[in-house]
Amino acid sequence: MDLSLQGSLLDLTDAMTLRDVGTGKTRHPLAHGAWVDVRPGWLAAGDELFTALLHGVPWHAERRQMYDSVVAVPRLTKFYAGDETLPHPMLVEARDALSRHYARELGEPFVTAGLCLYRDGRDSVAWHGDRIGRSRDSDTMIAILSLGSARTLALRPRDGGPIPGSTAKSLRYPLGHGDLVVMGGSCQRTWDHAIPKTSEPMGPRISVQFRVAGVR
């Protein structure tokens, strides 16, 4: 399987750099005290980071019990705890920049990084909320840096009903190379999110999820 990344034609800068989080960021208020921030193009010229993570991270293929069978998780993963060294200095810079920007709202720094590799459109993550640990009962933030091919982040109310004030049952946020999305407030408790499968020809994507201590 070819997991190479076609270089972006949209980045006009040669040097990999993080742009200001707040410039170009849009907050989307959701029901029940949840919200989503979207900052397109937060990381400029991120091809180097994508390639370094693709080939340098010790990706793990998980298997999980599903009813009466044990099945392969449709993506590769790697988790870095707060006391582990991140696989690229740009991830340290990104984590620290997010901690500074959201310090007043969050009240604590981002410390862990969970990485997922979606090899093609068949890889996905099912509807879920990051509710392991303190996020089960308390507001928190999950910040995601998207690298590689564009994929859709979908959100829907946890109770399965339509979005308040709408007939739609889910929201969809297309995430491209270098884009940032932050889910905050009660989002992990009151909403679910997913990366749906797609039948369209799709290259690889890496997501980097920054979380606070005690949240998975």
Secondary structure, DSSP 4 states (H G I P E B T S, - for coil): -----PPPSS---SS-EEPPSSTT-EEEE-GGGEEEEEETT-EESTHHHHHHHHHHS--EEEEEEETTEEEEEEEEEEEE-TTSPPSSHHHHHHHHHHHHHTHHHH-S---EEEEEEE-STT--EEEE---SBGGGTS---EEEEEEES-EEEEEEETTSSPPTTSS-S-EEEEE-TT-EEEEEETHHHHEEEEE----S----EEEEEEE-TTB-
